[in-house]
Amino acid sequence: MQAAFQRVYLKIGQNRVLIVLTVLACAVLNTLVELINIPLRLPFFLDSIFTAVAGALFGILPGLAAGLATNLMMEVAHGMQGLYWQWALCNMATGAIVGLAVRLRRFDSIGDLLLVIFAVALANAILGTIIATLVFGGLTTGNTIDSIVLGFMATGRSIVSSAFLGRIVSNLIDKAIAVGIAFLLYHFLRPDSDKASR
């Protein structure tokens, strides 16, 4: 069964149209998972799982494209309120970092996985803090992450440091899920000969 999935993956990778369609499918799946997460009110974003998958399986540019397409689709899905497109940089960073890790052959061991999770979480926390502070004044519009940020603010921290600390805590878990799934799929779908020739 694994060999059959590997053949499909290799066939997609050889056709640019199929890669584009797969990237769009990743964006749709990200958006669906994010919509499912809303009523659950989990303190994670869960909007970049398939962005990480696109980066791991197809490279930096597809990872960037999946991240951008995800946030544009989320904006449409939420009625064009102007609350989601700003976060595209965070999602794009996830795809780019995972894709870069694969290109640099740093997505093979558990140590590599932990390093990539940390890099993605840190990039998302920094970018998210900048966007939250500049666009939303530090707090977003009732997102569950705001509860964590408010908790840090209650200890006397500034809005910027609270926004960062809240996001690094949340992103470490959120990106462990996203990058972990990408890591598993990458090792399931990439034939050993393909990994060796990277």
C-alpha positions as CSV (number, residue, x, y, z in Angstrom):
1,M,0.0,0.0,0.0
2,Q,2.8,2.4,0.8
3,A,4.3,1.8,-2.6
4,A,1.0,2.7,-4.3
5,F,0.9,6.0,-2.3
6,Q,4.5,6.7,-3.2
7,R,3.7,6.2,-6.9
8,V,0.9,8.7,-6.7
9,Y,3.0,11.2,-4.9
10,L,5.8,10.9,-7.5
11,K,3.3,11.3,-10.3
12,I,2.0,14.5,-8.7
13,G,5.5,15.8,-8.3
14,Q,6.2,15.4,-12.0
15,N,3.3,17.5,-13.1
16,R,3.1,21.2,-12.3
17,V,-0.7,21.3,-12.8
18,L,-1.1,18.5,-10.3
19,I,1.2,20.3,-7.8
20,V,-0.9,23.5,-8.1
21,L,-4.1,21.5,-7.6
22,T,-2.5,19.7,-4.6
23,V,-1.4,23.1,-3.1
24,L,-5.0,24.4,-3.5
25,A,-6.3,21.2,-1.9
26,C,-3.9,21.8,1.0
27,A,-5.3,25.3,1.4
28,V,-8.9,24.0,1.4
29,L,-8.0,21.4,4.0
30,N,-6.3,24.0,6.2
31,T,-9.4,26.2,6.0
32,L,-11.7,23.3,6.9
33,V,-9.6,22.3,9.9
34,E,-9.5,26.0,11.1
35,L,-13.3,26.2,10.7
36,I,-13.7,23.0,12.7
37,N,-11.4,24.4,15.4
38,I,-13.5,27.5,15.9
39,P,-16.3,25.9,18.0
40,L,-13.7,23.8,19.9
41,R,-11.9,27.0,20.9
42,L,-8.6,25.2,21.3
43,P,-5.7,27.6,22.0
44,F,-4.0,26.5,18.8
45,F,-4.4,27.8,15.3
46,L,-4.5,24.4,13.4
47,D,-4.4,26.4,10.1
48,S,-1.0,25.4,8.8
49,I,-0.9,21.6,8.9
50,F,-1.2,21.1,5.2
51,T,1.0,24.1,4.5
52,A,3.8,22.2,6.3
53,V,2.8,19.1,4.3
54,A,3.1,21.1,1.0
55,G,6.5,22.4,2.0
56,A,7.8,19.0,3.0
57,L,6.5,17.1,-0.1
58,F,6.9,19.7,-2.8
59,G,9.3,22.4,-1.7
60,I,9.6,26.0,-0.6
61,L,7.5,27.7,-3.3
62,P,4.5,25.3,-3.0
63,G,4.8,25.7,0.8
64,L,4.7,29.5,0.4
65,A,1.8,29.2,-2.0
66,A,-0.2,26.9,0.3
67,G,0.2,29.4,3.1
68,L,-0.9,32.4,1.1
69,A,-3.8,30.5,-0.4
70,T,-4.9,29.3,3.0
71,N,-5.2,32.7,4.5
72,L,-7.0,34.1,1.4
73,M,-9.5,31.2,1.5
74,M,-10.0,31.8,5.3
75,E,-10.7,35.5,4.6
76,V,-13.4,34.4,2.0
77,A,-14.8,31.7,4.3
78,H,-15.2,34.3,7.1
79,G,-17.0,36.8,5.0
80,M,-14.2,39.1,3.9
81,Q,-14.0,40.8,7.3
82,G,-10.3,41.7,6.9
83,L,-9.2,39.6,9.8
84,Y,-7.4,36.7,8.2
85,W,-5.3,37.8,5.2
86,Q,-2.8,39.7,7.4
87,W,-1.7,36.4,9.0
88,A,-0.6,34.9,5.6
89,L,3.0,35.7,6.4
90,C,2.9,33.4,9.4
91,N,1.4,30.6,7.3
92,M,3.8,31.2,4.5
93,A,6.8,31.1,6.9
94,T,5.7,27.6,8.0
95,G,5.7,26.2,4.4
96,A,9.0,28.0,3.5
97,I,10.9,26.8,6.6
98,V,9.7,23.2,6.3
99,G,10.6,23.2,2.5
100,L,14.0,24.7,3.3
101,A,14.7,22.0,5.9
102,V,13.9,19.3,3.4
103,R,16.1,21.0,0.8
104,L,19.0,21.2,3.3
105,R,18.5,17.6,4.3
106,R,17.5,18.6,7.8
107,F,14.2,16.8,8.0
108,D,15.4,13.2,8.5
109,S,15.9,12.6,12.2
110,I,14.0,13.3,15.4
111,G,16.6,16.0,16.2
112,D,15.9,17.6,12.8
113,L,12.2,17.5,13.5
114,L,12.5,19.2,16.9
115,L,14.8,21.9,15.4
116,V,12.3,22.6,12.6
117,I,9.4,22.7,15.0
118,F,11.3,25.3,17.1
119,A,12.2,27.4,14.0
120,V,8.7,27.4,12.7
121,A,7.2,28.2,16.1
122,L,9.7,31.0,16.7
123,A,9.1,32.5,13.2
124,N,5.3,32.4,13.7
125,A,5.5,33.9,17.2
126,I,7.7,36.8,16.0
127,L,5.6,37.5,12.9
128,G,2.4,37.0,14.8
129,T,3.5,39.4,17.5
130,I,4.4,42.0,14.9
131,I,1.1,41.6,13.1
132,A,-1.0,41.5,16.3
133,T,0.7,44.6,17.7
134,L,0.7,46.7,14.6
135,V,-2.7,45.7,13.1
136,F,-4.7,44.7,16.1
137,G,-3.1,46.6,19.0
138,G,-1.8,43.3,20.6
139,L,-5.1,41.5,20.9
140,T,-6.9,39.9,18.1
141,T,-10.7,39.8,17.8
142,G,-11.6,37.3,20.5
143,N,-9.3,34.5,19.3
144,T,-8.6,32.0,22.0
145,I,-4.9,33.1,22.0
146,D,-6.1,36.4,23.5
147,S,-6.9,34.6,26.7
148,I,-3.2,33.5,27.0
149,V,-2.0,37.0,26.1
150,L,-4.3,38.6,28.7
151,G,-3.0,36.1,31.3
152,F,0.6,37.3,30.6
153,M,-0.6,40.9,30.7
154,A,-2.1,40.3,34.1
155,T,1.4,39.6,35.5
156,G,2.4,43.1,34.6
157,R,4.1,42.4,31.2
158,S,3.8,44.7,28.3
159,I,1.4,44.1,25.5
160,V,4.3,43.2,23.1
161,S,6.0,40.7,25.4
162,S,2.6,39.2,26.4
163,A,1.7,38.9,22.7
164,F,5.0,37.1,22.0
165,L,4.9,34.8,25.1
166,G,1.3,33.8,24.4
167,R,2.2,33.0,20.8
168,I,5.4,31.1,21.5
169,V,3.6,28.9,24.0
170,S,0.7,28.3,21.6
171,N,2.9,27.9,18.5
172,L,5.2,25.3,20.1
173,I,2.2,23.0,20.4
174,D,0.5,24.1,17.2
175,K,3.6,23.7,15.0
176,A,4.6,20.5,16.7
177,I,1.3,19.1,15.3
178,A,1.7,20.6,11.9
179,V,5.4,19.8,11.4
180,G,5.0,16.4,13.0
181,I,2.3,15.4,10.5
182,A,4.4,16.8,7.6
183,F,7.4,14.8,8.9
184,L,5.4,11.5,9.1
185,L,3.9,12.0,5.6
186,Y,7.3,13.0,4.1
187,H,8.8,9.8,5.4
188,F,5.9,7.7,4.4
189,L,5.7,9.0,0.8
190,R,9.2,9.8,-0.2
191,P,11.0,6.7,-1.5
192,D,14.4,6.1,0.1
193,S,16.1,6.5,-3.3
194,D,14.4,9.9,-3.7
195,K,15.6,11.0,-0.2
196,A,19.1,9.9,-1.0
197,S,19.2,11.9,-4.2
198,R,18.0,15.2,-2.7
